[in-house]
Amino acid sequence: MSDRLTFGELASLMQTSAGITVDATELESHPDSPFAEFGLDSLGLLGIAEKLEHRFGQPVEAETCKTPAELLDLVNSALTAGA
């Protein structure tokens, strides 16, 4: 994993945290689609947030994110601000 969250890494996290298989190109081509359209619910999103918090060592307020684009923006903005 890189020092920034990518659509590919998010797709992988969706698989390992929530058992949701989604192609990274699908996430990237529909970044503003709600997570529900990909089959991800709030518990799955919390699982992803937990893995991200462990990876980056800082809290991730993922419950405020409704789309892949929002989550990537939140995480990557926090990483940029902390750098």
C-alpha positions in Angstrom: 0.0 0.0 0.0 1.1 3.5 -0.8 1.2 6.6 1.5 -2.1 7.7 -0.1 -5.4 5.8 -0.5 -6.2 4.8 -4.1 -9.3 3.3 -5.7 -7.4 0.0 -6.0 -6.6 0.0 -2.3 -10.2 0.9 -1.5 -11.5 -2.0 -3.6 -9.1 -4.3 -1.8 -10.2 -3.0 1.6 -13.8 -3.5 0.6 -13.0 -7.1 -0.1 -11.1 -7.8 3.1 -13.2 -5.8 5.5 -16.7 -6.4 4.1 -16.5 -9.2 1.7 -17.6 -6.9 -1.2 -15.9 -7.6 -4.5 -15.8 -4.5 -6.7 -13.4 -3.7 -9.5 -11.2 -0.7 -8.8 -12.0 0.7 -12.3 -15.7 0.6 -11.3 -15.0 2.7 -8.2 -12.9 5.1 -10.2 -15.4 5.5 -13.0 -18.3 6.1 -10.6 -16.5 7.8 -7.6 -19.6 9.8 -6.6 -21.9 6.8 -6.5 -23.1 6.0 -3.0 -21.3 3.1 -1.3 -24.7 1.3 -1.1 -24.6 0.9 -4.9 -21.5 -1.1 -4.5 -23.0 -3.2 -1.8 -21.1 -1.6 1.1 -23.1 -0.8 4.3 -22.2 1.3 7.3 -20.7 -1.6 9.2 -18.4 -2.5 6.2 -17.4 1.2 6.1 -16.5 1.1 9.8 -14.3 -2.0 9.1 -12.5 -0.1 6.4 -12.0 2.9 8.7 -10.5 0.6 11.3 -8.0 -0.8 8.9 -7.1 2.7 7.7 -6.7 4.0 11.2 -4.3 1.1 11.9 -2.4 1.7 8.7 -2.0 5.5 9.0 -2.0 5.8 12.8 -4.7 8.5 12.9 -8.5 8.5 13.2 -10.6 8.2 10.1 -14.1 9.6 10.4 -15.4 7.3 7.6 -19.0 7.4 8.8 -19.4 10.9 7.3 -18.4 9.6 3.8 -21.2 8.5 1.5 -19.1 7.8 -1.7 -15.7 6.5 -2.6 -14.6 10.0 -3.7 -15.5 11.4 -0.3 -13.5 8.7 1.5 -10.5 9.1 -0.7 -10.6 12.9 -0.3 -11.0 12.6 3.5 -8.2 10.2 4.0 -5.8 11.8 1.5 -6.5 15.3 2.8 -5.8 14.2 6.4 -2.5 12.6 5.2 -1.5 15.7 3.3 -2.3 17.9 6.3 -0.3 15.7 8.6 2.7 15.5 6.4 
